[in-house]
């Protein structure tokens, strides 16, 4: 018996090693479902044999006036009936969304004056997420936002959808279970995020440069643990790059003292467009959503319990009219106002202690040549121990962020000290051949993070990015903290708590809209009254694929870069945007007049933003429907006349309103990094080209020589 055992044991060890190795190889190289790589759930429309084209038939959402009329019904106020534009006929009318199809159901027609189940204050990621969650559970919900959807923190993020490698490192070294739980939750939500909006989000490899050999096993272990925690919600596994491979993937890196690099995967997204899509999807499912509607007071009954809120329409004020105030009645009120959380809480209880510790996060935008188009970089240890991301975004490069206590304001301005600190840190890991100049900064902004305060900490960097749900004695439910990636989970927990606190009853949504614009998908199927937002696809997702832009080029004659931009910003609604674009009167491109020669934003996006996405100001369009203000403040200024003219046609603005839009937008662009010398420019200055001229200060920013060097003299040096 000794002889068989002598052979059997090595055989068992060999088999076990082969099984373990094979399992590891399968896990690393297993087939991965990449968001957007699958064919569209709804295939693109095609021409019939007789040459006819059948366009998508997307359901319409209520206009802003109709939404306001619904709000007023709960208080018994006289509602105003919105006048719908006369329907146009044919394919173009259907695509533009002006052709009314009676077979398309428009949910949310609350003809009675019953109070809302929930009134959500705040139209950022959390507020919009709560509205969508509640609406898809069959609740009657309203959401009001003082400015615009994503006008605050939700448009000023680092544009990442991530679990947080730095939080995982802290969780391990500090044995902090709350940090670990946050990372685990965020990794799960990251997968839902990318599944429900594949057109607005994508996977992004991120490089960690390694200067010392001993850092390689440390970062390798960290990224592999990150992969392991993601589990089924993960995608490609992290991997090591030698020095030569790292420089090949990221040529801008400083090769001095470079040992190699680790690459791991996270998600990236278009934050404000995501926010707007959540809000408009909620509107399709029956929620009443209104931007530029300010809450001026909270209303209570004789027992001191909240029963509603007083609001006023800020658009009326912008039009030079007196803003009408009215009440909205609701069984429960949710405060989801981000950095302004404590202001709403003090409307309820003036003496209440604050729970939000606002932190400023500054980002700068640099030209796209500073980073590869498909790979980002993280510097995990800056000179003061903070973390900086360096990421490709919308054709440019975004770098940030800082993290310091700050005061709360509507449009904070990025300070020169923070901007120069970011540029200094960037210079440290880029090649010495690259001179990172202050003049290369195309835009810079400061976002305020509503961190949940830790009473035992003085440094905001040690604050946990977790969320907190509290309910006051009068019934105000507050959802604060958290981060973009976990907006859906925050919304789910907030609605769960609201249902319990306000004794609400959910119900299946039997007449859900055909969000996809097709009979092929039953959007009501999963909506059984429980939370299903992890599988509710947002507007634009159903018909999106990575090849959809080709169909747009073939049908509309769009420029390739424009068609790709439209599909990645609007998904299948790019058909509508393209149809709303004016002919160029050129052989190619056939449609799509650019509002800026430097970027792929076109005129149809402005019309779509007004008609289908509740845009009410030029800032709404330049900053949050398109992203031009975030990408290039000067380009946004130069596009402003076109934007105001197109919006004036859509919204019937008079001369005074146009002048106000000019002043308000230029003031906003100051918070986006527009040069101080441009803050007093007039429309005539822009139209005649004088706004593009440099003063002496700007010339020094853009010139390495400090002054202009004549070209002939420069060439003589060569």
SULUR-V576744 format. One record per residue. N is the residue number from 1. SS is DSSP state (@ for helix, = for strand, . for the rest). Layout:
N/SS
N/SS
This chain:
1/.
2/@
3/@
4/@
5/@
6/@
7/@
8/@
9/@
10/@
11/@
12/@
13/@
14/@
15/@
16/@
17/@
18/@
19/@
20/@
21/@
22/@
23/@
24/@
25/@
26/@
27/@
28/@
29/@
30/.
31/.
32/.
33/.
34/.
35/.
36/.
37/.
38/.
39/.
40/.
41/.
42/.
43/.
44/.
45/.
46/.
47/=
48/.
49/.
50/.
51/.
52/.
53/=
54/.
55/.
56/.
57/.
58/.
59/.
60/.
61/.
62/.
63/.
64/@
65/@
66/@
67/@
68/@
69/@
70/@
71/@
72/@
73/@
74/.
75/.
76/.
77/.
78/.
79/.
80/.
81/.
82/.
83/.
84/.
85/.
86/.
87/.
88/.
89/.
90/@
91/@
92/@
93/@
94/@
95/@
96/@
97/.
98/.
99/.
100/.
101/.
102/.
103/.
104/.
105/.
106/.
107/.
108/.
109/.
110/.
111/.
112/.
113/.
114/.
115/.
116/=
117/=
118/=
119/=
120/=
121/=
122/.
123/.
124/.
125/@
126/@
127/@
128/@
129/@
130/@
131/@
132/@
133/@
134/@
135/@
136/@
137/.
138/.
139/.
140/.
141/=
142/=
143/=
144/=
145/.
146/.
147/.
148/.
149/.
150/.
151/.
152/.
153/@
154/@
155/@
156/.
157/.
158/.
159/.
160/=
161/=
162/.
163/.
164/.
165/@
166/@
167/@
168/@
169/@
170/@
171/@
172/@
173/@
174/.
175/.
176/.
177/@
178/@
179/@
180/@
181/@
182/@
183/@
184/@
185/@
186/@
187/@
188/@
189/@
190/@
191/@
192/@
193/@
194/@
195/@
196/@
197/.
198/.
199/.
200/.
201/=
202/=
203/=
204/=
205/=
206/=
207/=
208/=
209/=
210/=
211/.
212/.
213/@
214/@
215/@
216/@
217/@
218/@
219/@
220/@
221/@
222/@
223/@
224/@
225/@
226/@
227/@
228/@
229/@
230/@
231/@
232/@
233/@
234/.
235/.
236/.
237/.
238/.
239/=
240/=
241/=
242/=
243/@
244/@
245/@
246/@
247/@
248/@
249/@
250/.
251/.
252/.
253/=
254/.
255/.
256/.
257/.
258/.
259/.
260/=
261/=
262/=
263/=
264/=
265/=
266/=
267/=
268/=
269/=
270/.
271/@
272/@
273/@
274/@
275/@
276/@
277/@
278/@
279/@
280/@
281/@
282/@
283/@
284/@
285/.
286/.
287/.
288/=
289/=
290/=
291/.
292/.
293/=
294/=
295/=
296/=
297/=
298/=
299/=
300/=
301/.
302/.
303/.
304/.
305/.
306/=
307/=
308/=
309/=
310/=
311/=
312/=
313/=
314/@
315/@
316/@
317/@
318/@
319/.
320/.
321/.
322/.
323/.
324/.
325/=
326/=
327/=
328/=
329/=
330/=
331/=
332/=
333/=
334/=
335/=
336/.
337/.
338/@
339/@
340/@
341/@
342/@
343/@
344/@
345/@
346/@
347/@
348/@
349/.
350/.
351/.
352/.
353/.
354/.
355/.
356/=
357/=
358/=
359/=
360/=
361/=
362/=
363/=
364/=
365/=
366/=
367/.
368/@
369/@
370/@
371/.
372/.
373/.
374/.
375/=
376/=
377/=
378/=
379/=
380/.
381/.
382/.
383/.
384/.
385/.
386/.
387/.
388/=
389/=
390/=
391/=
392/=
393/=
394/.
395/.
396/=
397/=
398/=
399/=
400/=
401/.
402/.
403/.
404/=
405/=
406/.
407/.
408/.
409/.
410/.
411/.
412/.
413/.
414/.
415/.
416/@
417/@
418/@
419/@
420/@
421/@
422/@
423/@
424/@
425/@
426/@
427/@
428/@
429/@
430/=
431/.
432/.
433/.
434/.
435/.
436/.
437/.
438/@
439/@
440/@
441/.
442/.
443/=
444/=
445/=
446/=
447/=
448/=
449/=
450/=
451/=
452/=
453/.
454/.
455/.
456/.
457/.
458/.
459/.
460/@
461/@
462/@
463/.
464/.
465/.
466/.
467/=
468/=
469/=
470/=
471/=
472/.
473/.
474/.
475/.
476/=
477/=
478/=
479/=
480/=
481/=
482/.
483/.
484/@
485/@
486/@
487/@
488/@
489/@
490/@
491/@
492/@
493/@
494/@
495/@
496/@
497/@
498/@
499/@
500/@
501/@
502/@
503/.
504/.
505/.
506/.
507/.
508/.
509/.
510/.
511/.
512/.
513/.
514/.
515/.
516/.
517/.
518/.
519/.
520/.
521/.
522/.
523/.
524/.
525/.
526/.
527/.
528/.
529/.
530/.
531/.
532/.
533/.
534/.
535/.
536/.
537/.
538/.
539/.
540/.
541/.
542/.
543/.
544/.
545/.
546/.
547/.
548/@
549/@
550/@
551/@
552/@
553/@
554/@
555/@
556/@
557/.
558/.
559/.
560/@
561/@
562/@
563/@
564/@
565/@
566/@
567/@
568/@
569/@
570/@
571/@
572/@
573/@
574/@
575/@
576/@
577/@
578/@
579/@
580/.
581/.
582/.
583/=
584/.
585/.
586/.
587/.
588/.
589/.
590/.
591/=
592/.
593/.
594/=
595/.
596/.
597/.
598/.
599/.
600/.
601/.
602/=
603/@
604/@
605/@
606/@
607/@
608/@
609/@
610/@
611/@
612/@
613/.
614/.
615/.
616/.
617/.
618/@
619/@
620/@
621/@
622/@
623/@
624/@
625/@
626/.
627/.
628/@
629/@
630/@
631/@
632/.
633/@
634/@
635/@
636/@
637/@
638/@
639/@
640/@
641/@
642/@
643/@
644/@
645/@
646/@
647/@
648/@
649/@
650/@
651/@
652/.
653/.
654/.
655/@
656/@
657/@
658/@
659/@
660/@
661/@
662/@
663/@
664/@
665/@
666/@
667/@
668/@
669/@
670/@
671/.
672/.
673/.
674/.
675/.
676/@
677/@
678/@
679/.
680/.
681/.
682/.
683/@
684/@
685/@
686/@
687/@
688/.
689/.
690/@
691/@
692/@
693/.
694/.
695/.
696/@
697/@
698/@
699/@
700/@
701/@
702/@
703/.
704/.
705/.
706/.
707/.
708/.
709/.
710/.
711/@
712/@
713/@
714/@
715/@
716/@
717/.
718/.
